[in-house]
Amino acid sequence: MNPYALLAAAIASELVATVSLKLSQGFSKPLPSLGVVVGYGVAFALLSLVLEELPIGMVYATWAALGIVGIAAVGVVAFGERLDPAGVAGIACIVLGVVLLNVVSETSAH
């Protein structure tokens, strides 16, 4: 399977797990707590498959950056959290960094 598709699925699973972590209220709610365990389990299983084909530095940078951007977006949309201009600029820098790493840099596997 395409390692980039697996990476996207791993990131999506991590996002579900992280949102579940917030919803679990300190692991006091069973269903969201289960979502944390399953979500992170699936995320790491998929990530291990991705690492068989792609460089670890590029994979982890992409994983972390898109996780940060995704969770920040979920925070704004689902939980009413706010981003100030500095936060937006920071997220833009993260996105630019991932684009540079994956498209321009020779570090990626393209």
Residue frames relative to the residue before (quaternion, step in Angstrom):
aa qw qx qy qz dx dy dz
M 1.0000 0.0000 0.0000 0.0000 0.00 0.00 0.00
N 0.6284 -0.5536 0.4044 0.3675 3.55 -1.20 0.59
P 0.4167 -0.7340 0.4663 0.2649 3.65 -0.60 1.05
Y 0.6227 0.5329 -0.3542 0.4503 3.60 1.10 -0.54
A 0.6164 0.5149 -0.3415 0.4882 3.60 1.10 -0.60
L 0.6457 0.5055 -0.3159 0.4772 3.57 1.02 -0.79
L 0.6347 0.5211 -0.3288 0.4664 3.58 1.02 -0.77
A 0.6353 0.5185 -0.3258 0.4705 3.58 0.99 -0.82
A 0.6613 0.4950 -0.3050 0.4739 3.59 0.96 -0.84
A 0.6302 0.5260 -0.3334 0.4636 3.60 1.03 -0.75
I 0.6562 0.4997 -0.3081 0.4741 3.57 0.96 -0.86
A 0.6409 0.5160 -0.3243 0.4666 3.60 0.95 -0.83
S 0.6546 0.5061 -0.3105 0.4680 3.58 0.96 -0.83
E 0.6364 0.5137 -0.3268 0.4736 3.57 1.03 -0.75
L 0.6312 0.5274 -0.3360 0.4588 3.60 1.00 -0.76
V 0.6357 0.5134 -0.3232 0.4774 3.59 0.97 -0.85
A 0.6672 0.5075 -0.3028 0.4535 3.58 0.91 -0.91
T 0.6766 0.4933 -0.3001 0.4569 3.59 0.94 -0.85
V 0.6285 0.4970 -0.3342 0.4963 3.60 1.02 -0.72
S 0.6328 0.5255 -0.3271 0.4652 3.59 1.00 -0.80
L 0.6071 0.5597 -0.3491 0.4432 3.58 1.07 -0.73
K 0.6521 0.4920 -0.3095 0.4867 3.58 0.97 -0.82
L 0.7050 0.4775 -0.2628 0.4537 3.57 0.91 -0.94
S 0.5930 0.6046 -0.3632 0.3885 3.61 1.17 -0.47
Q 0.2344 -0.8058 0.5069 0.1972 3.59 1.28 -0.35
G 0.7615 -0.3713 0.1931 0.4949 3.54 0.62 1.20
F 0.6035 -0.5862 0.3210 0.4349 3.56 1.14 0.70
S 0.4274 0.6993 -0.4696 0.3282 3.58 1.11 0.63
K 0.6916 0.3931 -0.2686 0.5432 3.61 1.25 -0.22
P 0.4538 -0.7526 0.4063 0.2500 3.60 -0.52 1.19
L 0.6997 0.4853 -0.3099 0.4230 3.63 0.73 -0.93
P 0.6818 0.4406 -0.3154 0.4915 3.64 0.80 -0.78
S 0.6017 0.5566 -0.3588 0.4465 3.60 1.09 -0.65
L 0.6313 0.5096 -0.3174 0.4910 3.57 1.05 -0.76
G 0.6225 0.5476 -0.3268 0.4537 3.59 1.06 -0.76
V 0.6116 0.5438 -0.3413 0.4623 3.58 1.09 -0.70
V 0.7073 0.4707 -0.2671 0.4548 3.56 0.75 -1.08
V 0.6928 0.4601 -0.2808 0.4791 3.59 0.84 -0.95
G 0.6617 0.5306 -0.3120 0.4282 3.58 0.88 -0.93
Y 0.6994 0.4361 -0.2781 0.4933 3.58 0.86 -0.91
G 0.6077 0.5551 -0.3559 0.4427 3.60 1.05 -0.68
V 0.6727 0.4766 -0.2840 0.4896 3.56 0.91 -0.94
A 0.6360 0.5431 -0.3324 0.4359 3.59 0.93 -0.88
F 0.7191 0.4380 -0.2652 0.4699 3.59 0.80 -0.93
A 0.6004 0.5392 -0.3657 0.4637 3.59 1.07 -0.59
L 0.6708 0.4786 -0.2936 0.4845 3.58 0.93 -0.88
L 0.6353 0.5325 -0.3314 0.4506 3.58 0.97 -0.84
S 0.6306 0.5325 -0.3438 0.4479 3.61 0.99 -0.72
L 0.6413 0.5081 -0.3220 0.4763 3.60 1.08 -0.66
V 0.6261 0.5399 -0.3288 0.4565 3.57 1.01 -0.82
L 0.6853 0.5136 -0.2863 0.4296 3.57 0.93 -0.91
E 0.5361 0.5977 -0.4132 0.4297 3.59 1.25 -0.13
E 0.7934 0.3272 -0.1432 0.4929 3.59 1.15 -0.58
L 0.7792 0.2999 -0.1559 0.5278 3.60 1.09 -0.59
P 0.6096 -0.5784 0.3976 0.3684 3.60 -1.17 0.55
I 0.5567 -0.6593 0.4017 0.3066 3.55 -0.91 0.97
G 0.6453 0.5339 -0.3345 0.4320 3.61 0.92 -0.79
M 0.6769 0.4788 -0.2818 0.4829 3.55 0.91 -0.93
V 0.6539 0.5173 -0.3149 0.4534 3.58 0.94 -0.88
Y 0.7098 0.4579 -0.2856 0.4526 3.57 0.77 -0.96
A 0.6239 0.5310 -0.3455 0.4576 3.59 1.01 -0.73
T 0.6646 0.4923 -0.2983 0.4763 3.58 0.96 -0.88
W 0.6341 0.5449 -0.3092 0.4532 3.57 0.94 -0.96
A 0.7111 0.4598 -0.2636 0.4620 3.56 0.76 -1.07
A 0.6854 0.5005 -0.2963 0.4381 3.57 0.83 -0.97
L 0.7096 0.4391 -0.2791 0.4752 3.58 0.80 -0.92
G 0.5848 0.5488 -0.3693 0.4696 3.57 1.18 -0.46
I 0.6470 0.5147 -0.3094 0.4699 3.58 0.97 -0.87
V 0.6819 0.4808 -0.2864 0.4709 3.57 0.83 -1.01
G 0.6725 0.5126 -0.2988 0.4423 3.58 0.90 -0.92
I 0.6873 0.4666 -0.2879 0.4765 3.57 0.89 -0.91
A 0.6068 0.5336 -0.3613 0.4653 3.60 1.04 -0.66
A 0.6565 0.5031 -0.3081 0.4701 3.60 0.97 -0.84
V 0.6425 0.5048 -0.3223 0.4780 3.59 0.96 -0.84
G 0.6267 0.5482 -0.3358 0.4404 3.58 0.97 -0.80
V 0.6728 0.4852 -0.2886 0.4782 3.56 0.96 -0.89
V 0.7431 0.4373 -0.2336 0.4494 3.58 0.75 -1.08
A 0.8035 0.3407 -0.1618 0.4605 3.58 0.70 -1.05
F 0.8039 0.2924 -0.1361 0.4997 3.57 1.04 -0.70
G 0.4946 -0.7068 0.4011 0.3080 3.58 1.27 0.23
E 0.3466 0.7294 -0.5156 0.2863 3.57 1.14 0.53
R 0.3363 -0.7556 0.5323 0.1808 3.57 -1.15 0.58
L 0.1931 -0.7330 0.6389 0.1312 3.51 -1.25 0.61
D 0.2719 -0.7458 0.5826 0.1744 3.56 -0.80 0.97
P 0.7286 -0.4337 0.2779 0.4515 3.62 -1.21 0.17
A 0.6328 0.5198 -0.3440 0.4593 3.62 1.00 -0.67
G 0.6368 0.5228 -0.3193 0.4681 3.58 1.06 -0.73
V 0.6415 0.5083 -0.3132 0.4817 3.56 1.00 -0.83
A 0.6511 0.5058 -0.3147 0.4703 3.59 0.96 -0.84
G 0.6420 0.5265 -0.3197 0.4565 3.58 0.98 -0.80
I 0.6623 0.4871 -0.3025 0.4823 3.56 0.95 -0.87
A 0.6178 0.5314 -0.3455 0.4653 3.60 1.02 -0.71
C 0.6399 0.5156 -0.3233 0.4691 3.60 1.01 -0.76
I 0.6276 0.5277 -0.3315 0.4667 3.58 1.02 -0.79
V 0.6589 0.4982 -0.3061 0.4732 3.59 0.88 -0.93
L 0.6502 0.5100 -0.3157 0.4663 3.60 0.91 -0.88
G 0.6424 0.5324 -0.3200 0.4489 3.57 0.96 -0.80
V 0.6630 0.4887 -0.3040 0.4787 3.58 0.96 -0.84
V 0.6317 0.5184 -0.3352 0.4688 3.59 0.98 -0.78
L 0.6604 0.5037 -0.3110 0.4621 3.59 0.87 -0.91
L 0.6705 0.5102 -0.2968 0.4495 3.56 0.90 -0.91
N 0.7655 0.4002 -0.2016 0.4618 3.58 0.86 -0.96
V 0.7596 0.3748 -0.2033 0.4912 3.61 1.04 -0.64
V 0.7888 0.3436 -0.1672 0.4815 3.57 0.82 -0.96
S 0.6883 0.5210 -0.2877 0.4147 3.57 0.86 -0.98
E 0.4529 -0.6611 0.5252 0.2865 3.55 -1.18 0.58
T 0.4477 0.6947 -0.4394 0.3519 3.58 1.31 0.02
S 0.6587 0.5168 -0.3190 0.4442 3.58 1.02 -0.78
A 0.5569 -0.6445 0.4359 0.2907 3.52 -1.30 0.34
H 0.3996 0.7358 -0.4817 0.2586 3.63 1.10 0.45
